[in-house]
């Protein structure tokens, strides 16, 4: 460097140094902006490499990401290295220790022959004419490396160049660290999702098994709770509920009769209409079901309420508490329709299943009295969509059988019923906002 007698750089040299400094700061700012933007990781690394090469007029180079699981450097981006340059560079423990200790300080390939890494890959590095190896170390963790070839000017890398490369390497290291963190969070999120799904499936299978166990006590209504769960699910879907709410409706249906496990089998299996005393005993099952389910921490908090109130009517003539319309939990209203529908469409010891058109007429007649009209309408819509082919899945056909679903006049009966059912009852409060 030429310095005049006053100890300062010549004007032309000073201008050149100032221009180089401005260019360096510009490259650093541009690199920092590149790393902080939201584009893809690989695109960020490729662009960052081009900025490094362009800022110092470097002929060729590459960026590798360190895998602590595979103990190797995996090339993420490269320029001018040639097709034969290895895409994966294995590291021994001594390499990892030395690179981590080196920090962000560039290592000259010609002066690092003692390290195993440079001995193993000496031929590849020489063929690609790699002169500088910059470890990317953030907070004492090795994240990768930048490999750089010769400068276009043919000059050696100066101390100033190495400082610039260390600063730029910090940005790239931060990008890799961010990507590693994101990947780890995604991996853990996926593990948690799978764990949640497994627990969810276990819960559903347990609920279904419990429902089946409840129904086995009644030889005449085996499968009743499972069907009520499926009908409740169909209603929830037609009401526009989200996936979790629909699943909650299904669980409520599966467990609505859990209180029957305390009722004497001879009452449940009576092949006749039970008397007043037996009816009183049977009618205790909603309250018992609530007591059984309430202490359990369900994913769906309304499940115990469905067990307790599924025999309430919106006109106040139900049991156990004679609640009116808005006083009845909504999930109980859903299960009530599903429960009554299954009772009408299955054989009982004292009566046969009712014909399809009669079932539709009964639901329409009791909409606004026993049942919430919008819930009856939702169930009928679900049935109509399946019959007309709007819904391809044949869920109701599997539950009710071909004979029921292909009954003559069922489609027009459903349409007429839907047109005749009021959207709600005078008792039901409709929010205006």
Secondary structure, DSSP 8 states (H G I E B T S, - for coil): --B-TTSSB-HHHHHHHHHHHHHHHHHHHHHHHHHHSSS-HHHHHHHHHHHHHHHTTBS-EEEEEEETTTTEEEEEEEESS-TTS-SEEE--HHHHHHHHHHTT-EEEGGG-TTSHHHHHTHHHHHHTTEEEEEEEEETTEEEEEEEEE-BTT-----HHHHHHHHHHHHHHHHHHHHHHHHHHHHHHHHHHHHHHHHHHHHHHHHHHHHHHHHHHT-TTSTTHHHHHHHHHHHHHHHTT--HHHHHHHHHHHHHTTGGGGGS-HHHHT-SS---HHHHHHHTTHHHHHHHHHHTS--SSTTHHHHHHHTT--TBS--SSS--BGGGS-HHHHHHHHHHHHHHHTS-BTTB----HHHHHHHHHHHBTTTB-HHHHHHHHHHHHHHHTTSS---HHHHHH-HHHHT-TTHHHHHHHHHHHS-SS-TTS-----
